[in-house]
Amino acid sequence: MRDINFLTENNAKPIWHPMAHPAEMRATPPKIIMKGDGVSVTDAEGRTVLDAVGGLWNVNLGYSCDPIKQAMAAQLDALPYYSGFRGTSTGPSIELAFELTEWFAPEDMVRAFFTSGGSDSVETALRLARQYWKIRGEGDRTKFLALKKGYHGTHFGGASVNGNANFRRNYEPLLPGVFHTPAPWTYRNPFEETDPAKLAKLCARAIEDEIAFQGADTIAAFIMEPVLGAGGVIVPHESFMPMVRAICDRHDILLIADEVVTGFGRTGAWAGSRLSGVKPDFMTVAKAITSGYFPLGATLIGAKVADVFEADKTSFGSIGHGYTYSGHPVGCAAGLAALDETQRLAVNENAAARGVELGKALEALKTKHALVGDVRYQGLMAALELVSDRAAKKPADKKTMAAVADGAYEAGVMLRVSGNNIILSPPLVISAADVAKIAEGLDAGLAAAAAA
């Protein structure tokens, strides 16, 4: 690799960064991360900070998981790549598909379709949902319902079901036939309802109303995150997802659970859907499937859907969809090692325990700092929503958000800013001491912003 001077000089120049304005990146170049160890990363200037972002929700096992690295190296020696298109399979892909269906057997998942990441997995689920209805002879079922504030990736299908305008506006018109209903977000909702259980019922009623307006026989699927992630860690009441499942069953609509963030322990359960005992028709997974060590994802297919596809004798059941790197053997080897470590370390239990500690720390910060309008958390998913006026719930501006992040970084903690939210998604192997350090970093960042 070229020296630090070269990297610094060319930072944000030949590269455009995802989710950023190119001009802003050039004006204020981003931090250059050079090393990772345990739950910390080190930048080009030699500063080591605790990574409270977990890469991007995905480095659940931290940066020093040798079993994953060794599995990838061994697979590179044996077979670095082969296609998973019809006619060929690889050993790791067969084994990982089996392990995934075992892992999510409580959700009745029986098949796996491999992808290169979360956006691919969502795109696959949307396409297979439409195809399912063509096989069933109900080709009018092409529409999708989704929640406002939901996030489902950046492909045209995923962006279309996204419920955040900042991921949509610059790319419209998007996929027709997508409709959004209110999210069960107690801090901001059109019903001005703060009771989580009551709000869940109101949001469910809005879904029923939209189905009646569109016509159930035109709707292919409803897609939702069990806990909304990028939209600001919105945690629905435990009754909400079961109500959505019941609504979908009444109207014969497929349910897609986007578990790209919530899968593999982050919520304190092995699946977000498992928190409320829901069995979706599809589940999308990625991120933690390899702990971020290799870009890999999967769309998991429930028994009801699989039976229809596998019983079909027409051309409608043929899957004309896939990716060059579907079932990549190195990625699947990484996934097998990651799942072994994920289970061995019982990271779901650690996420639940550390999540309780983190939640208490965030509540204390809310009491201490007027900038904090709301805190939300489930396991090791958490957010602080920052406001300039608590009574009016006026969102904090970009300058304030940057000041909080910079102050925390100076105090040794990496944060993620998303709008007026500070998003926390640390590795699931963090300790109680790490939680305390995250709280200290947040405290320093909030104090710095208030003093600015």
C-alpha positions in Angstrom: 0.0 0.0 0.0 1.2 3.6 -0.7 2.2 5.7 2.2 0.0 7.8 4.5 0.8 11.0 2.7 -0.5 9.6 -0.6 -3.7 8.4 1.1 -4.3 11.8 2.8 -3.7 13.7 -0.4 -6.1 11.6 -2.4 -8.8 11.1 0.3 -12.3 11.7 -1.1 -10.9 12.7 -4.5 -10.9 9.7 -6.9 -13.6 8.0 -4.8 -17.3 8.9 -4.2 -18.5 7.8 -0.8 -21.9 6.1 -0.3 -24.5 8.2 1.5 -22.5 11.4 1.3 -22.3 14.5 -0.9 -19.2 14.4 -3.0 -18.5 18.1 -2.6 -18.8 17.9 1.2 -16.4 14.9 1.3 -13.9 16.9 -0.7 -14.3 19.9 1.5 -14.1 17.9 4.7 -12.3 14.6 4.0 -13.5 11.6 6.0 -11.4 9.7 8.5 -9.1 7.1 7.0 -9.4 3.8 9.0 -6.3 1.7 8.7 -6.6 -1.1 11.3 -9.1 -3.0 13.5 -8.5 -4.9 16.6 -11.1 -6.4 19.0 -13.9 -3.7 19.1 -11.7 -0.8 18.2 -10.3 0.7 15.0 -7.3 2.9 14.3 -7.1 5.8 11.9 -4.3 7.0 9.7 -3.1 9.4 12.4 -2.7 6.5 14.8 -5.7 7.3 17.0 -7.5 4.2 18.3 -11.2 4.5 19.1 -14.0 2.2 20.2 -16.2 1.4 17.3 -19.7 2.0 18.5 -20.9 1.6 14.9 -19.8 -1.9 14.4 -18.6 -1.1 10.8 -22.2 -0.7 9.6 -24.3 -2.8 11.9 -22.3 -5.8 10.7 -19.0 -6.5 12.6 -20.8 -8.4 15.3 -17.7 -10.5 16.3 -15.3 -7.6 16.3 -12.1 -7.3 14.1 -10.0 -10.1 15.5 -12.1 -13.2 14.8 -9.3 -15.6 13.6 -11.6 -18.6 12.8 -13.3 -16.5 10.0 -10.0 -15.3 8.6 -8.6 -18.9 8.7 -11.7 -20.3 7.0 -11.4 -17.8 4.2 -7.7 -18.4 3.7 -8.3 -22.2 3.6 -11.1 -21.8 1.1 -9.0 -19.5 -1.1 -6.5 -22.3 -1.3 -9.1 -24.9 -2.1 -11.4 -23.1 -4.5 -11.5 -19.2 -4.6 -14.6 -19.1 -6.8 -17.1 -21.0 -8.8 -20.5 -20.1 -10.1 -23.7 -21.1 -8.4 -25.8 -20.9 -11.5 -27.8 -24.0 -12.5 -25.6 -27.1 -13.0 -23.0 -26.4 -10.3 -22.8 -26.0 -6.5 -19.9 -25.6 -4.1 -19.4 -27.4 -0.8 -19.5 -24.3 1.4 -22.7 -23.0 -0.2 -24.5 -26.3 0.4 -23.4 -26.5 4.0 -24.2 -22.8 4.7 -27.7 -23.1 3.2 -28.3 -26.1 5.5 -27.0 -24.2 8.6 -29.2 -21.2 7.8 -32.4 -23.2 7.5 -31.5 -24.9 10.8 -30.8 -21.5 12.4 -34.1 -20.1 11.3 -36.2 -23.2 11.6 -38.3 -21.6 14.3 -39.4 -19.1 11.7 -40.2 -22.0 9.3 -37.5 -21.1 6.8 -36.6 -24.0 4.6 -34.6 -22.7 1.6 -31.8 -20.1 1.0 -31.1 -18.0 -2.1 -27.6 -16.5 -1.8 -26.8 -12.9 -2.6 -24.0 -10.4 -2.2 -25.6 -8.3 0.5 -28.7 -6.8 2.1 -29.9 -4.8 -0.9 -29.6 -7.9 -3.1 -31.5 -9.9 -0.6 -34.4 -7.5 -0.5 -34.5 -7.2 -4.3 -34.6 -11.0 -4.4 -37.5 -11.2 -1.9 -39.5 -8.6 -3.8 -39.0 -10.4 -7.1 -39.8 -13.9 -5.7 -42.9 -12.5 -4.1 -44.3 -11.3 -7.4 -43.3 -14.5 -9.1 -45.1 -16.6 -6.4 -48.4 -14.9 -7.3 -47.8 -15.6 -11.0 -47.3 -19.2 -10.2 -50.5 -19.1 -8.2 -52.4 -17.6 -11.2 -52.9 -14.2 -9.5 -50.8 -12.0 -11.6 -52.5 -8.8 -10.5 -50.8 -9.1 -7.1 -47.9 -6.8 -7.9 -48.1 -4.1 -5.2 -46.0 -3.8 -2.1 -46.8 -2.2 1.3 -44.1 -1.0 3.6 -43.6 1.3 6.7 -42.6 4.9 6.6 -39.2 5.2 8.1 -38.3 1.7 7.1 -35.0 1.0 5.3 -34.6 -1.8 2.8 -31.4 -1.0 0.8 -30.6 1.0 -2.3 -31.6 -1.1 -5.4 -34.6 0.3 -7.2 -36.9 -2.2 -5.5 -35.4 -1.6 -2.1 -35.4 2.1 -2.6 -39.0 2.0 -3.6 -40.1 0.2 -0.5 -37.9 2.5 1.7 -39.8 4.8 3.8 -37.3 7.6 4.1 -37.5 10.5 1.5 -33.7 11.1 1.6 -33.1 7.7 0.0 -35.9 8.3 -2.6 -36.2 11.9 -3.7 -33.1 12.1 -5.9 -33.9 8.9 -7.8 -37.6 9.2 -8.5 -39.7 8.0 -10.2 -39.2 4.7 -8.5 -41.1 1.4 -8.7 -44.8 2.0 -9.2 -47.3 0.2 -6.9 -45.5 0.8 -3.6 -47.5 2.3 -0.7 -46.4 3.3 2.8 -48.2 3.3 6.1 -47.2 5.0 9.4 -44.5 3.4 11.6 -45.2 2.7 15.3 -42.9 5.5 16.4 -44.0 6.9 19.7 -41.9 10.1 19.5 -43.3 11.2 16.1 -46.5 9.9 14.5 -49.6 11.3 12.8 -51.9 10.0 15.6 -50.0 12.0 18.4 -50.1 8.8 20.4 -47.4 8.0 22.9 -48.7 4.7 24.3 -46.8 2.0 22.4 -49.6 -0.6 22.5 -52.3 1.9 21.4 -50.0 3.2 18.7 -49.4 -0.4 17.4 -53.2 -0.8 17.0 -53.6 2.5 15.2 -50.8 1.6 12.8 -52.3 -1.8 12.2 -55.6 -0.2 11.5 -53.9 2.1 8.9 -52.5 -1.0 7.2 -56.0 -2.5 7.0 -57.3 0.7 5.6 -54.6 0.8 2.9 -55.3 -2.8 1.9 -59.0 -2.1 1.6 -58.3 1.0 -0.6 -55.8 -0.8 -2.8 -57.6 -4.1 -2.9 -56.0 -7.1 -1.3 -56.0 -9.0 -4.5 -53.5 -6.5 -6.0 -51.0 -6.7 -3.2 -48.0 -9.1 -3.3 -46.3 -8.5 0.0 -45.8 -6.4 3.0 -42.2 -5.7 4.0 -40.9 -4.6 7.4 -38.0 -4.6 9.7 -38.8 -6.2 13.1 -37.0 -3.2 14.6 -36.5 -0.3 12.2 -32.8 0.4 12.0 -31.5 3.2 9.7 -34.8 5.1 10.2 -33.7 5.8 13.8 -34.0 2.5 15.7 -37.8 2.5 16.1 -38.8 -0.3 18.3 -42.4 -1.4 17.7 -44.5 -2.7 20.6 -44.3 -6.5 20.9 -47.9 -6.7 19.7 -47.3 -5.0 16.3 -45.5 -7.6 14.2 -48.0 -10.3 15.2 -50.8 -8.0 14.2 -49.1 -7.4 10.8 -48.8 -11.2 10.4 -52.5 -11.7 11.2 -53.5 -9.0 8.7 -51.4 -10.5 6.0 -52.9 -13.9 6.7 -56.5 -12.6 6.6 -55.8 -11.0 3.2 -53.5 -13.7 1.8 -50.6 -11.3 1.5 -47.0 -12.4 1.9 -44.9 -11.0 4.8 -41.2 -10.2 4.2 -39.1 -9.7 7.3 -36.1 -7.6 6.6 -33.6 -9.1 9.1 -30.5 -7.7 7.5 -29.7 -5.8 10.7 -31.8 -7.7 13.3 -30.7 -11.2 12.4 -28.0 -13.2 14.3 -28.4 -11.7 17.8 -28.3 -7.9 17.6 -31.8 -7.5 19.2 -31.0 -10.0 21.9 -32.7 -12.7 20.0 -31.4 -14.8 17.1 -34.0 -13.1 14.8 -36.0 -9.9 15.2 -39.1 -11.9 14.2 -38.4 -14.3 17.1 -38.9 -11.5 19.6 -42.6 -11.7 19.0 -42.9 -15.3 17.7 -43.7 -14.3 14.1 -43.1 -16.7 11.1 -42.6 -14.6 7.9 -42.8 -15.9 4.4 -39.4 -14.5 3.5 -36.5 -13.3 5.6 -33.6 -11.2 4.2 -30.2 -11.6 5.9 -26.7 -10.2 5.3 -24.3 -8.1 7.4 -23.6 -10.3 10.4 -23.8 -13.5 8.4 -20.0 -13.1 7.9 -19.5 -10.4 10.6 -18.6 -8.1 7.7 -15.5 -10.1 6.7 -17.0 -10.9 3.2 -19.9 -9.4 1.3 -22.6 -12.1 1.5 -26.3 -12.2 2.0 -29.3 -14.5 1.6 -33.0 -14.5 1.0 -34.6 -17.2 3.1 -37.8 -18.8 1.9 -40.6 -20.1 4.1 -42.2 -23.5 3.6 -45.5 -22.2 2.1 -43.6 -20.3 -0.7 -41.1 -23.1 -1.3 -43.9 -25.6 -1.8 -45.6 -23.5 -4.4 -42.4 -23.0 -6.4 -41.2 -26.6 -6.2 -44.6 -28.1 -7.1 -44.9 -25.8 -10.2 -44.7 -27.6 -13.7 -44.8 -24.4 -15.8 -42.2 -21.8 -16.8 -43.4 -19.4 -14.1 -41.5 -21.4 -11.4 -38.2 -21.0 -13.2 -36.0 -18.4 -11.3 -34.6 -16.0 -13.9 -32.7 -14.1 -11.2 -29.3 -14.3 -9.6 -25.9 -12.8 -9.0 -22.4 -13.7 -10.2 -21.3 -14.1 -6.6 -24.4 -15.9 -5.3 -23.1 -18.6 -3.0 -19.5 -17.4 -3.3 -17.4 -20.3 -1.7 -15.1 -17.9 0.2 -18.1 -16.0 1.5 -19.9 -19.1 2.5 -16.8 -20.4 4.3 -16.7 -17.1 6.1 -20.4 -17.5 7.0 -20.0 -21.0 8.4 -17.1 -19.9 10.6 -19.0 -16.7 11.7 -22.1 -18.7 12.6 -20.0 -21.1 14.7 -18.5 -18.3 16.6 -21.8 -16.4 16.9 -23.3 -19.4 18.5 -20.3 -20.4 20.6 -20.0 -16.9 22.1 -23.8 -16.7 22.6 -23.7 -13.1 21.4 -27.5 -12.8 21.6 -27.2 -13.1 25.3 -24.4 -10.6 25.5 -26.3 -8.2 23.3 -29.3 -8.5 25.6 -27.3 -7.9 28.8 -25.1 -5.1 27.4 -28.2 -3.6 25.8 -29.8 -3.2 29.2 -26.7 -1.4 30.4 -26.6 0.8 27.3 -30.2 1.7 27.6 -29.8 2.9 31.2 -26.8 5.0 30.2 -28.7 6.6 27.4 -31.6 7.4 29.7 -29.2 9.1 32.0 -27.7 11.1 29.1 -31.2 12.2 28.2 -31.8 13.5 31.7 -28.5 15.3 31.7 -28.4 16.9 28.2 -31.3 19.0 26.8 -30.0 18.2 23.3 -31.4 14.6 23.7 -35.1 14.6 22.7 -35.6 10.8 22.7 -33.6 7.6 23.2 -34.6 4.2 21.7 -33.0 0.8 22.1 -33.4 -2.9 21.7 -30.5 -5.2 22.4 -27.4 -3.5 20.9 -29.5 -1.3 18.5 -29.8 2.2 19.9 -30.4 5.8 18.9 -30.4 9.2 20.4 -32.6 11.7 18.6 -31.2 15.1 19.1 -33.3 18.3 19.1 -32.6 22.0 19.4 -35.9 22.5 21.2 -37.4 19.7 23.3 -40.9 21.1 23.5 -41.2 21.7 19.7 -39.1 18.5 19.0 -37.2 20.6 16.4 -34.4 18.4 14.9 -30.8 19.4 15.7 -29.0 20.8 12.7 -26.0 19.2 10.8 -23.5 21.4 12.6 -24.7 20.2 16.0 -24.7 16.6 14.9 -21.1 16.9 13.6 -20.0 18.5 16.8 -21.4 15.6 18.9 -19.6 13.1 16.6 -16.3 15.0 16.6 -16.4 15.4 20.4 -17.1 11.7 21.0 -14.3 10.8 18.6 -11.9 13.0 20.5 -13.0 11.1 23.6 -12.2 7.8 21.9 -15.6 6.7 20.5 -16.7 6.4 16.9 -20.3 7.3 16.4 -22.6 7.3 13.3 -24.8 10.3 12.4 -28.0 9.7 10.5 -30.1 12.9 10.1 -30.6 14.1 13.6 -30.0 10.7 15.1 -26.9 9.2 16.7 -27.0 5.5 15.8 -25.3 3.0 18.0 -24.7 -0.6 16.7 -21.4 -1.8 18.4 -20.0 -5.3 18.0 -22.0 -7.8 20.0 -18.8 -8.9 21.8 -18.5 -5.6 23.7 -18.0 -5.7 27.5 -19.7 -3.7 30.3 -16.5 -1.5 30.3 -17.0 -0.8 26.6 -20.6 0.3 27.3 -19.3 2.7 29.9 -16.8 4.1 27.5 -19.5 4.6 24.8 -21.5 6.5 27.3 -18.5 8.6 28.3 -17.9 9.4 24.6 -21.5 10.4 24.1 -21.4 12.6 27.2 -18.3 14.3 25.9 -19.8 14.8 22.5 -23.0 16.2 23.8 -21.2 18.6 26.1 -19.0 19.8 23.3 -22.0 20.4 21.0 -23.8 22.4 23.8 -20.7 24.5 24.3 -20.1 25.3 20.7 
